Amino acid sequence: MTPKLQPGDYYIESGKWIFTEQYHLRRGWCCNNECRHCPFNGEIGILDNKKEDNDGTKCPMCGRIKAVVKQEDIYFCTHCDMLFDPRED
């Protein structure tokens, strides 16, 4: 779940929202969009949870592969912010 915005979470530069490290840490995961202030160094996944590389599974909502993280037998889409099991139809 994406946290509510607080003062200091972002600034606007050339009409684009730039999220700060403060926001990323509170959110707790990397979206793999190469954010300027990402404290996770591009490591996709949720903090403190075991994660594995994606095996090519697409998100059923957005169809993205790059945003999907495998965590044991369940998957998490960082773009849609949702868990899913690809074995379920």
C-alpha positions in Angstrom: 0.0 0.0 0.0 1.3 3.4 -0.9 1.7 5.7 2.1 -0.1 9.1 2.4 2.2 12.0 1.3 3.8 14.0 4.0 5.8 17.3 3.9 9.2 16.6 2.5 8.1 13.5 0.5 8.5 15.2 -2.9 9.3 18.3 -4.8 8.3 19.4 -8.3 11.0 20.0 -11.0 10.1 21.0 -14.6 6.5 19.9 -13.9 7.5 16.4 -12.7 7.1 15.1 -9.2 10.4 14.0 -7.7 10.0 11.7 -4.7 12.6 12.0 -1.9 14.5 9.2 0.0 12.2 9.9 3.0 9.2 8.8 0.9 10.9 5.8 -0.6 11.9 4.5 2.8 8.4 4.9 4.3 7.0 3.1 1.2 9.4 0.3 1.8 10.1 -1.1 -1.7 11.7 -0.2 -5.1 9.5 0.3 -8.1 12.4 -0.2 -10.5 11.8 3.1 -12.3 15.3 4.4 -11.5 14.0 7.1 -9.2 16.6 9.8 -8.5 16.5 9.4 -4.7 15.9 5.6 -4.4 17.6 4.3 -1.3 17.3 0.7 -2.5 19.9 0.9 -5.3 17.6 -0.7 -7.8 17.0 -3.8 -5.7 13.4 -4.7 -6.6 11.4 -6.0 -3.7 9.9 -5.4 -0.4 12.2 -4.7 2.6 12.8 -7.5 5.0 11.0 -10.1 2.8 12.8 -12.8 0.9 12.6 -12.1 -2.8 13.7 -14.0 -5.9 14.3 -12.9 -9.4 11.3 -12.8 -11.7 10.9 -15.9 -13.9 9.2 -14.0 -16.7 5.8 -13.9 -15.1 3.6 -10.9 -16.2 1.3 -9.0 -13.9 -2.3 -9.9 -14.7 -3.4 -6.2 -14.3 -0.7 -4.2 -16.2 1.1 -6.9 -18.2 4.5 -5.8 -17.0 7.3 -8.3 -16.4 10.0 -5.9 -15.0 7.8 -4.7 -12.1 7.0 -8.2 -10.9 8.8 -9.7 -8.0 8.6 -13.4 -7.0 8.4 -14.0 -3.3 8.3 -17.8 -2.6 5.1 -19.0 -4.2 3.4 -15.6 -4.7 4.2 -12.6 -6.9 4.0 -8.9 -6.2 3.6 -6.2 -8.9 5.4 -3.0 -7.8 3.5 -1.0 -10.5 0.0 -2.1 -9.4 0.9 -2.6 -5.8 -0.8 -6.0 -5.6 0.0 -9.6 -4.8 -1.1 -12.3 -7.2 -0.7 -16.0 -7.8 -0.2 -16.8 -11.5 -1.5 -20.3 -11.1 -5.0 -18.9 -10.3 -7.2 -18.3 -13.4 
